[in-house]
Amino acid sequence: MSSDSISARPEDLEILKELEAAVWKNVGGQKGLEKDFPLLLRRAIDEVIDTPRTGRLTLDEIEKTEKTYIGTKIEILFRSFIGYPKGIYDLEINGRDVDIKNTIGSNWMIPPEAHGKPCFLIKSNEKKALCSLGLIVARFEYLNRPNRDGKGTISKAGFEHIHWLLHDHPYPPNLWERVDKEKVLRIFEPKAGTERLVRLFTEMQEVPISRNTIEGIAQQKDYMKRLRRNGGARDKLAKQGLAVLSGAYDKNLIKALGLPPCSRQEFVSYQVKTPEERKLLKEKLT
């Protein structure tokens, strides 16, 4: 970070540089952050939605009190991710107390006790599947007029003092934010978990599907059993000429077919279109 990359007091700039370096040290630099921080957010949000046990699919369906818990969940996972302990505030980094503020909206609520303190600012947008991670020293003059609790959001001018480690960076989308209601109803119509998975991979071809989504559809303890061969969804899909590929074991096939990249925790279905493709996917269809 160069001194002219943000507008900050000299003493604040030194703090931000120190905290940035501390993060890079423990997460594998910028590339490590870009790889693992988005997955952290997806995990935290999915655990609060908790589809397998609640049947809910999106953040719009959770209770108001649970939205506060998302912040707590992300704080816990983020602290573990960057490898620093809890201090007087949310974090202690090299003897310095640091707050963590999270929002699923567009701004953060900064309490009076955080004034003059460095803060990590975390933001996630489920509709756009974009996330941000920033650093700021929460000066009172960077904030809008406080509410009755003394909490103030960051002002337009205050945003100029945020140093972004990630800004509007993609994170794994919630599949259900991008599926129309009729398709959702068709997928969830069968009572049996295996049949729901057949519907899922039939309706959502060439789309990476996460293990979390599969668990939410199967709604059973050994949810991956419902996807495997020998009586699982894969057998029924293969009869339709649909191959289910694993991001962990079939990366070369996924690339050869021009499918979207899949992480090791994702699967993608593909409808065979030519004799050449059937030969390429023979093991997946027999």
N, C-alpha and C positions, 0 to 999 in steps of 0.2 A: 504493500500500500504506500503510495507516494504522498507527500505532505499536501499536495494540491488536489488529491483525489476527493476530498470532502472539505467542507467548511467547518472547522472546529478550532476551539481554543488550543494553544500549544500544549497545555497540560492535559487536555482531553485527548489530543492526537496521540500523545505518548501512551496513554492508557489503552486506547483502541489498538494501537500497534502491538502492545504487549499481549492483549487478549487474543488478537488474531493469531499471533505466533504460537500461543499456548494451544489454541484449537488445532492448527495445522500439525503441530508436533504429535498429537495423539490420534488424529483421524486419518493420517496419510495424505495431508495437504489438500489442495483444491479438488483433485480427482477423487480422493477418498470421501470428501464431504459430498460431492455431487452424486456419488454412487450410493452412499449409505443413508444420508439424511432423508432423502425422499422416501425410502423404504421405511424408515422410522415413523414418519408421519402416517403413512398408509396403515402400518400396524396399529398405531395408537387409535386412529379413527375407527378402523374395523373392529377393534376390541370393544369400543364403546357402543357402536351400532349393534354388534353381537348377533348377527343374522342367525347362526345355528340355533340359538336358544330363544330368540325373540321374534324371529320372522321379519324383522325390520330390514330394510335394504339401503336406506340413505339417511344422512344427517337430519333431513327435514322431519323424520319420524321420531327422533329421540326427544326425551323430556328436557325442559329448560334447565333443570338442575344438572343434567348430564353434560350439558354444553360446558359448564364450569369444570366438570371432571375431566373433559378432554384436555384442558390446560394442565391439570395435575398429572395426567397420564403422560403427556408429551414432556413435561418437566422431568419426570422420573427417567424416562427413556433417554432424553437428551443428556442428562447428567451422567448416566452410565456410558453413553456413546462417546462423550468427549473426555471421560475418565477423570473427573474432578469431584470432590466430595461436597456434600451439603454443608454450608456454613451458617452464619447468622441469618443470611438471606438464602436464596435458592442454591447458590454456588459459592465455593471458595476456590479461587484460582491464584496460585502463587501468593497466598496470604491476603488476597483482595476479595471483598464481598461483592457478589454480582447477582442481579435479579434476572429472572427469566419471565418474559411476558409473551403470552400466546394469544392469537386471535384467529377466528374463522370468519371474521369480517374484513374491514379495511383499515382498522386502527386499533390501538392498544390503550388500555386504561392504566395510567401511571399514578400510583398512590403517593401521598406526601412523603412517606418514609423512604421512597426511592429517589427523591430529588437529589441531584448531585451524584447519584450512584450510576455505575455502568450497568447497562441492561442488554441482554440478548433479546431481540425482537423476532418472534417466530410467527409466520402467517401461512395459512393454507386456504385454498379456494377449491372446494369440491366440484363446483360447476365447470371450472376451467382446468382443473387438475394442475394448478400452478402453486408453487410454494416460494417463500422467501425467508432468509435468515440474515438479520442485521445486528449491528452493534451501535449503541448510542450512550452517551453520558446524559442522563435525563435531567437537564437543566430546567428550572422553573420557567424560564423565558422561552423554552421550546414548546410549551404546552398551551392548549386552549384553556379557557376559563373552567375551573374545576366544578364538579357537581357537589351535592350536599355532603358526600363522603370525602370531599377534598381530592378526588381523583380527576385527572385531566387527560384528554387525548392529545396526541402529538399534532401540533399545528402544521399548516402548509409550509411555513418557513422552517419549522422544526424538522420536517422530513429531509431538508438539505443537510442536516447534521448526522444522518444515519449513514453508517458505512455498511454496505451490503456485501456479505460473504456469498450469498446467493440471492438473486432477485428475479422473480417471476420465472422460476426454474421448473420444468415439468416434474411431476411425481406420478406414481402409478395411479391411474384413474379408478374411481369406483365405477365398475361396469354398469351398475344399475342407473347411474346418472345419465347414461347414453342409450338406454333401451326404452322403446315406447311401451306404454302400459299393456297393450294387447299382447305383445310378445312376452312380457313378464308373466301375464296370466297363462299363456300357453305353456311356458316353461314349468310353472309351479302347479299346473293342473293335475298331473298324475300323483297318486298317493305314495307310490313306491319311490325311494331315493334313486334307484338305478334308472328308472324310467324318466325321472326329472333330469338326470344327467344326460340321457340320450337326447331329450328335448333341448337341453342347454347347448350341446355341441352341434346339434342339427340347426338350431336357430341362429347360433353365433359362430358361424364358420369364419376361419381366417382371422379370428380375434383372440389375442392372448387371454387365457383364463387362469386366474390365480388359484392356489390351493385353498385360500380363504373363501373364494367364491364357491369352489367345489364342496367345501365343508358346509357352507350355508345352504346349498341346494340339496345335498344328500341328507343332512340333518341326522347323522348317525355317528357313533363313536369311531368306528373303522370306516370313515368316509371314503378313503382311497380304494378300499376293496370294491366299492360300487363302480369304480372306473376301470378296474383291471380286467384282464381276459378271464377265461374260465367262469363265465356267467355274469360278468360285469357289463357295463355300458359299452366297452370297447368291442365286444363280440357283436352286439346288435348294430353298432355304427358301421363296423366293417362290412356287414351284409348289405349296407346301403352304399358301399364304396367310399365311406368316410374314414379317414385315418386320423388318429389322435396322436400328436407328436409331443414329446417332452422337451422342454428347454434344457433339461439337465443331460439328456442322452441323445437328442436328435438335432443338435445345432446345425450339422452339415445338411441334413434333409430340409430343415426349415429355410436355410439360406438358399439351397438349390431350387426350392419351389417359389422363392421370392416372397415368403411370408414375413410378417412383422417379427422383429427379434423378440425372443422370449427369455426371461430370466430362468434360473434353475428351479424356481417355484411356480412356473407357469406351463400351461399346455395350450395347444392350438389344434383345431380340427381342419381337415382339408378334404374336399370332394375331388376324387380322381376324375380327370377330364380326358386323358389320352392313354393309349396302350403303353406308351413310354413311361408315363407317371405310374401306371398300375404295376409295371415291372419294377420301378424304383421303390415303390411302397409295398412290394409283395409281402414282406415280413409283417407289416402292420395290418394287412388285410386278410391274413390267413391264420 
